[in-house]
Amino acid sequence: YKKVQDLSSELIIKIEYMRWLLFRPKVLFILNPLSETDLNLQKIIIDMINYLHKNNLTVIIATTNNASIDKIKCKTKYIEPFKSLQNNL
């Protein structure tokens, strides 16, 4: 047995992916999925998100880095913070 903190980042991401598949939620919220990851791990995460989307899972991603989510092949909707508030002032 290994402690979670001793696992590689790639293995932890794969475990998360298995949890997503096991529980089959209808909506998945992900916060900054590509932050602090190398290119190899980013590809794995993007592939997982694309797979889940293809299997009719709604994926909601909250991030401050819009460039990173442009690689994900899903329908995207950008919500800019305070935009609606600014329009009403």
Steps between C-alpha positions, in 0.01 A plus 500: 500500500610855429394823660320740269774760537750242365308446175598673177284783366415291195377210713289731716335646189430150368341405834279810478400394149401155625291660773319708236425186302394301805248748634374619159377843606284698259700815566867524588649821643874538451707782647818598310557157347820593318669717760841388621520212254758416237412446133478123541252523786302774321447265205373225730257738672376644169448150359305400812276807486437449127412133562256593775341765281458250215315276745238767575646631821469874555837639603517843661852638523586798718834651408675831462703368207269491196787409267542166674139392449505588130668161451190321628268393218171579669244771460629789703340803653719766652363699788698810573495606864313821579401552136127504578568720802695750288223517239249601765708789640 
